[in-house]
Amino acid sequence: MVVRMSVPLTLLGLLDREPSHGYDLKRAYDTYFGRGKQLPFGQVYSTLSRLARDGKVMISEVGPGVGPDRKQYVITDVGATDVDQWLTQPVEPEPHLQSVLFTKVALALMLDRPAEEYLDTQRRAHLRRMRELTEIKRAGGLVDVMLADHGLYHLEADLRWIEATSARLDALRKVVRP
């Protein structure tokens, strides 16, 4: 079985590291995994509630907080087994054979729209994002560098595809507009 990013399993992994309060889990998630998309507090607590319902975490202690009582969560054996299984399963290799980039180019050609302009616009957007990621690498720590590298490598592959597709637009036009 091939798996993708999972907030519940990521939170379980953080709990496998150490028992934590919901606020601490959110902070750790956002620090290590939430670049560009932080985890809402509501999602943290609803996820913890489902994990507790499913026997994957339990509340180890409840203490007073500024608002509601602060609950400390601990992973159960069932949750730890899920984390172990998840960590050993491969992530689905990308890309899928049907991408948004390809779909837009093919539709533009089918509809006799300027696919070349779309590819130029997409190229500029990719280059802009690459500059942003390069700046993140310059200013960030190791986690930022590794995440930025991952994004940069994907963008570089997309740019190679954009160049190859630009060179093949006439041939593709003949295939999609017989």
RAGI-V372324 format. One line per field, one symbol per residue. ss: DSSP state (H for helix, E for strand, L for the rest). phi: phi as a letter, one per 40 degrees, with the letter a starting at -180 (. if undefined). psi: psi as a letter, one per 40 degrees, with the letter a starting at -180 (. if undefined). Layout:
ss: ???
phi: ???
psi: ???
This chain:
ss: LLELLLHHHHHHHHHHHLLEEHHHHHHHHHHHLLLLLLLLHHHHHHHHHHHHHLLLEEEEEEELLLLLLEEEEEELHHHHHHHHHHHHLLELLLLLLLLHHHHHHHHHHHLLLLHHHHHHHHHHHHHHHHHHHHHHHHHLLHHHHHHHHHHHHHHHHHHHHHHHHHHLHHHHHHHHLL
phi: .bbbdbcdcccccccccadacdccccccdcccbcdgacccddcdccccccccdcgcbaccabbcbcbcdcbcbbcccccccccdcccccccdcccccbbcdcdccccdcdcfbcdcccccccdccccccccccccccccccdccccccddcccccccccccdcccdcbdcccdcccbc
psi: hhiahhdddddddddddiiiidddddddddddefhegihidddddddddddddefdiihdihiiadbiihhhiiiidddddddddddehiihhiiiehidddddddddddefigddddddddddddddddddddddddeiadddddddddddddddddddddddddeedddddddeg.
